[in-house]
Amino acid sequence: MEYVYGALLLHKLGKTVDAGALMNVVKAAGVEADESKVRVLVASLDGVDIDKELENASLAVAAGASAEVKVEEKKEEPKEKKEAAAEGLSALFG
């Protein structure tokens, strides 16, 4: 995960995400960098529009959050029905 964070940091700073720069960032964080992992990540990011991918990820997170809110709202409805049913029973027995 530290390699991905390093790549994102380089991108945010407007630097080129290449193997040398990423190795330096990871080493500066106090982690012993694995050169093969760095090369694989850099190769997989070749030609990727990082800004666009981050935007898509943000939209997916927002969509997931709104779906979670809808689920929570649905869970609250049965509570109200149970309370209403309990009130009706108390009216019967005084």
N, C-alpha and C positions, 0 to 999 in steps of 0.2 A: 504494500500500500504506500510505503514511503516513496517509491519510485513514481507512482502516479501523482502524489502530492508534489513531488519535486518538479515533474513535468508541468503541472498546473501553475506552480509558482513561476517557473521560467516563462511560460506563456503569458501570465498576468503582467510580468515585468517587461514584456515585449522582446524577450530574448529568444534566440533560436533554440529549439528543443533538439539538441544533438547529444550524442553519447558523452562527449567530454564535459559539457556543461552540466548534464544530469548527474554524472559521476561526482562532480565537484559539489553540487547541492546536497546530494545524499551523504557524502563524506562530511560536509560542514555540519550536518545534522547529528553527527556522531555515530553514524551507522556504517558498518563495513559494507561497501557497495559490491554487489555481484555484477561483474561486467556483462555476463551473458544475459541477465535479466534486463539490464539497461539497454543493451542492443536490441533485444526483442521488443521492448516497449517503444523505443525510438522507431524501429522498423514498422511497427503496427500503427504508429501515429503519422507515418508518411502519407501525405495527401489528405489527411483528415482536417476538416474545418472545426477546430476545437470550440470556437465561440458558438457555432451552430449546434454542436453536440451538447454543450452546456445549457443552451436555451431549451433544447428538447428535453433534457433531463429535468430542468426546472418545471416545465409544463407537466411532465409526468408526475412529479412530486406534488404539484398543486392539484392535479386531477385526483391523485390518491387521497390527499387531505380532504377534498370536498366529498369524496365518496365515503370517507370515514365519518364525516360530520353527518351525512345522511343516515348512515347506519346507527349512529348514536341517537338521532332524532326518532328513528323507528323504535328503538328500544324503550324510549320514554313513554310512548303511547300506551302500551299494555299496563303500565303502572297506573295511569289515570283511569283506565277502565276498571281495574281491580279496586281502586279507591271508590269509584262511583258505585260499584256492586256492593262494597262493604257498607256504604252509606245507606243504600236501599234496604239492606238486611237490618240495619240498626233501627230504621223507621218501623219495620214490622214488629220488632220485639220491644220497642220503646226504650 
